[in-house]
C-alpha cells in the first residue's frame, strides 16, 4: 500500500501547529504509489479547483481537461450553468472534443451521436432499429460542478460533501476583493519537472524570496502577517508590499490602478491563499494571479497560470502596455522558481532525504497544507 504504517507515522508528525510540525515525508513527492493514492483520494473523491469561471464564460463555450486519469469536458449551457461531463460518447466511447472553443451542441466525430449543451442525447443515427434503445438512458455522464467567487470547482464523486461545507469561511475572508467580477487577461499552460505539491508550496512561502528572487521581487515583499485562522479546506496569509506584488521591483512605475472599492488592509499588500488540494492564488491591490497544479506522476505536473484584473482597469489609457509588465513579472518569477523546484526534486529522490521543519511565519501555508494532506491520506 502507498500509505503503510511507517509512512502514516511520518505523516502524523505533520499534524502539529506550524512551529512544531514536520514537513511531508520525501516519499510523498517521489513514490508512484503515493501519486496513485493522491489521485484517488484528493482528485477522484474530493472537490478540486479547475480555474476561473471565465474559462467558459458564454453559452456554448467549452474546454477539455484531462485530470486524474479522467477526460473531462466543461460546457456552459443555455441556462448559463457550467457543467462537467465525461469527455466520451455514450455509444462506443469516442472522445467528443479537444482543446477549447465554442459550439451549439456536442456531436461525436465517430458515429455522429449528438447531445445538447446540458448533456442530453438528442440524436443517435440508425439506433431506432435497436431493440429497447431509449435515448434518455444514454445522456452524457455528468460530474458535480460549483462556481464560487469566480472560481470553478469539480467533484467526480456523487456523494462528497457540499462545496460550501468544504470552503467554509473562504468567501468571508476574501470579501475585500471583488473576486467574481475580475477578468482573465491571460491563461498559460505548461509542464514542470517537479511534484505538483512542491509547485504549490513554493508559491505559498516567503522563505525562499531573498535566495531565489533577490533581484526580481524580493524587495517588494515585507515580512508577512501571522497566518489567518481559517474554517475550511484552505489556508491564507496576508503581507504588506512596497508597491504592488504584481510587478517586478524595477517596474513599479507601471502599476495599474487599485481594484475599485478596495479598502483597509487590503490596499497595502497581497493575500496568498491555497485552496486544497491544487489551486492557489494571490489577491493583490490591483490584480489576481492564480495557479493550478495537476499531477502527471510523481515527477511532473501540469500547471495553469492565470492573470486577472478588474474590467474597469482594462479600459484605462495605457492598460495594454502595463498589463504586459504584469505578465512579464509572473513569467520572470516562475523562471526563477522552476530551477529551484527541479533541484529540490532531485533532493527528494535521495534515499537519505528526511522530513524537515517549518519556519512558522514564513511557511505557515505550507505547514497548513501538510496538516490537511496528512489528515486526508492517513484516513484513506
Secondary structure, 3 states (H helix, E strand, C coil): CCCCHHHHHHHHCCCCCCCCCECCCCHHHHCHHHHHHHHHHHHCCCCEEEEEHHHHCCCCEEEEEEECCEEEEEEECCCCCEEEEECCCCCCCCCCCCCEEECCCEECCCCCCEECCCCCEEECCCHHHCCCCCHHHHCCCEEEEEEECCEEEEECCCCCCCHHHHHCCHHHHCCCCCHHHCEEEEEEEEEECCCHHHHHHHHCCCCCHHHHCCCCCHHHEEEECCCCCCCCCEEEEEEEECCCCCCCCCCHHHCCCCCCCCCHHHHHEEEEEEECCCEEEEECCCCEEEEEEEECCCCCEEEEEEEEECHHHHCCCCHHHHHHHHHHHHHHHHHHHHHHHHHHHHHHCCCCCCCCECCCCCCHHHHHHHHHHHHHHHHC
